[in-house]
Amino acid sequence: MNPDFAVELIRLMLLKATQLATPILVTGMTIGTSVSVFQTVTSVQEQTLSFLPKTMGIAAFIIVASPWILRTMIEYTRWMIQLAPQMVG
């Protein structure tokens, strides 16, 4: 395996990880921002108030998106297994 091939594999792995993590992070940031705006408007300054909505929102998103996440990971794993002979030789 030459260095260019290894760099390309690492780049694609990081791209796939970013592709899978971004929707979850955006969900958490959106819910967190919404709760913060609500707290500002209502003058409620409770630090723990944003924890439960974020946790529930992210958990719900993961449950809804789990078929897509699983399918993406399986496709990537199959692709890596198909590339195994090129990595060795």
N, C-alpha and C positions, 0 to 999 in steps of 0.2 A: 504494500500500500504506500503510495507516494504521499508526500506532505500536502499537495494540493487536494487530493481525494479526502484526506483526513480533515482538512480545514472545511471542505464543502460539507462533509457529514456533520461536523460540529455546528456549522452555520444552519443547516437544515433542521438539526435537532433543536437549536435555540429558537428558530422560527416557529417550529411546531409547538414548543412549550409556551411561547408568547401567544400563539393563536388560541391555545386552550385556556390560558390563564386570563387573557384580556376581558372576555365577557363577564367572568366572575368578579374581577376587580372593578369593572365599570358598574356592575350591579351594586356592589358595596359602596362605591363612591357616590352613586346617585342617591341611594337610600340615606347615606350619611349626610349628604348635602341637604336633602329634603328635611331630615329631622333637625339639622342645624338651623335652617331657615324657620321651621316651625318653632323651635325654641327661642329664636331671636324675636319673632313676631309676638309670641305669647309671654315673653320675659321669663320663661322657665329655664333655669340654669342648672339642670340636673345632669351630671356627667354620664351617669349610667343609662340614661333614657335612650341613647342611640344604639346601645349594645344589642338589645333584644330585636328591634326591627332589622338591623343589619344581619344579625345571625339568622333570623327567620327568612329574610329575603334571599340571602346567599344559599341557605339550605334548600329553599324552594327552587331557586334557579338551577342548582346542581341536580336536583331530582328531575326537573323538566328537561334539562340539557344532557342528562346522563347517556341517553342513546347516542347522541351526536359525539359526545366526548369518548365514549367507548368505541364507537365505529372508527373515529379518527385515530385513536391509539392502536386499534387492531390493524388498520391499514398501514400505519407507520411501522409497526412491529413486523408485519409480513414483508414490507419493503426492505427493512433492515436484514431480515433472514435471507431474502433473495440476494442481497448484496454480500452476504458472508463469504462466498467463494472469492470475490474480488478483494475482500479485506485481507484474506490469508495469503493469496498469491500475489 
